[in-house]
Amino acid sequence: MKTILNVLWLVLSGFWLALGYVLAGVICCVLIVTIPFGIASFRIAGYALWPFGRTTVVRHDASAGSVIGNVIWFVFAGWWLALGHIVTGIALCVTIIGIPFGIANFKMIPLSLVPLGREIVPTDQPFATR
């Protein structure tokens, strides 16, 4: 079932959302200082491409650097990506078939706003210890 949902997601919105994250990652990797943001963006691009069967959890070893980085990310890239999720989610919720995908888009908004200090894990182990 996850595979079917992921293929439909890929066709309806996943490809374009992943391209947005890849574009943000490439822009972030142009400057040496923002490479960690680029890496986080590429990681989220994979999640935006194939989200069903995976979830995000807070990393307990995240430090104050993650908080500062999330503020910088929010200002320069996060709100644009979150806006993309909002627009796509609303568009998908117009049809009955698209409602689950719209809800999945809305669930990805917090990750697009503050990606540092989070980890993407399979849904069968969201509370596994590291």
C-alpha positions as CSV (number, residue, x, y, z in Angstrom):
1,M,0.0,0.0,0.0
2,K,2.9,2.4,0.8
3,T,4.3,1.9,-2.7
4,I,1.0,2.7,-4.4
5,L,0.6,5.9,-2.2
6,N,4.2,6.9,-2.9
7,V,3.8,6.5,-6.7
8,L,0.6,8.5,-6.6
9,W,2.3,11.1,-4.4
10,L,5.3,11.3,-6.9
11,V,2.9,11.9,-9.8
12,L,0.7,14.5,-8.0
13,S,3.1,16.6,-6.1
14,G,6.2,14.8,-4.9
15,F,8.4,15.4,-8.0
16,W,7.8,19.2,-7.9
17,L,8.3,19.5,-4.2
18,A,11.5,17.5,-4.3
19,L,12.7,19.8,-7.1
20,G,12.1,22.8,-4.8
21,Y,14.2,21.2,-2.1
22,V,16.9,20.3,-4.5
23,L,17.0,23.8,-5.9
24,A,17.2,25.2,-2.3
25,G,20.0,22.7,-1.6
26,V,22.0,23.7,-4.7
27,I,21.7,27.3,-3.8
28,C,22.8,26.6,-0.2
29,C,25.8,24.5,-1.4
30,V,27.1,27.4,-3.5
31,L,28.4,29.1,-0.4
32,I,30.7,27.2,1.9
33,V,29.0,28.5,5.1
34,T,25.5,27.2,4.1
35,I,26.6,23.6,3.1
36,P,24.8,22.1,6.2
37,F,21.6,23.7,5.0
38,G,22.1,22.2,1.6
39,I,22.7,18.7,3.0
40,A,19.5,19.1,5.1
41,S,17.6,20.2,2.0
42,F,18.8,17.2,0.0
43,R,17.8,14.9,2.8
44,I,14.3,16.4,2.9
45,A,14.1,16.3,-0.9
46,G,14.3,12.5,-0.7
47,Y,11.6,12.5,2.0
48,A,9.4,14.8,-0.1
49,L,9.9,12.5,-3.1
50,W,8.9,9.3,-1.3
51,P,7.2,10.1,2.1
52,F,4.9,7.3,2.9
53,G,6.4,4.7,5.1
54,R,8.7,7.2,6.8
55,T,8.3,9.9,9.4
56,T,10.5,12.5,11.2
57,V,11.6,12.5,14.8
58,V,13.4,15.0,16.9
59,R,17.1,14.3,17.4
60,H,18.0,14.4,21.1
61,D,21.6,15.2,20.4
62,A,20.7,18.4,18.6
63,S,22.4,21.5,20.1
64,A,21.8,25.2,20.1
65,G,23.5,25.4,16.7
66,S,20.4,23.7,15.3
67,V,18.1,26.4,16.8
68,I,20.3,29.1,15.3
69,G,20.5,27.3,12.0
70,N,16.7,26.8,11.9
71,V,16.2,30.6,12.4
72,I,18.5,31.3,9.4
73,W,16.9,28.5,7.4
74,F,13.4,29.9,8.1
75,V,14.3,33.4,6.9
76,F,16.1,32.3,3.7
77,A,14.4,29.1,2.5
78,G,11.9,27.6,5.0
79,W,9.0,29.9,4.5
80,W,9.2,29.6,0.7
81,L,9.1,25.8,0.9
82,A,6.3,25.8,3.5
83,L,4.3,28.1,1.1
84,G,4.8,25.5,-1.6
85,H,3.4,22.8,0.7
86,I,0.5,25.0,1.6
87,V,-0.4,25.8,-2.0
88,T,0.0,22.2,-3.1
89,G,-1.9,20.9,-0.1
90,I,-4.9,23.2,-0.8
91,A,-4.9,22.2,-4.4
92,L,-4.8,18.5,-3.6
93,C,-7.7,18.9,-1.1
94,V,-10.0,20.1,-3.8
95,T,-10.6,16.5,-4.9
96,I,-11.7,13.6,-2.7
97,I,-8.9,11.4,-3.9
98,G,-6.3,14.1,-3.2
99,I,-7.3,14.8,0.4
100,P,-4.9,12.3,1.9
101,F,-2.1,13.8,-0.1
102,G,-3.1,17.3,0.9
103,I,-3.0,16.2,4.5
104,A,0.5,14.7,3.9
105,N,1.6,18.1,2.5
106,F,0.3,19.9,5.6
107,K,2.2,17.4,7.8
108,M,5.4,18.3,6.0
109,I,5.1,22.1,6.7
110,P,6.9,21.9,10.2
111,L,9.8,20.0,8.7
112,S,10.1,22.5,5.8
113,L,10.2,25.4,8.4
114,V,12.7,23.9,10.9
115,P,14.6,20.9,9.4
116,L,17.7,20.9,11.5
117,G,17.6,18.7,14.6
118,R,15.2,16.3,13.0
119,E,15.8,12.8,11.5
120,I,13.9,10.9,8.9
121,V,13.2,7.3,10.0
122,P,11.0,4.4,8.8
123,T,7.5,4.4,10.4
124,D,8.1,1.0,12.0
125,Q,10.8,2.5,14.2
126,P,9.9,6.2,15.1
127,F,10.7,5.8,18.8
128,A,13.8,3.6,18.4
129,T,16.8,4.7,20.5
130,R,20.0,5.7,18.8
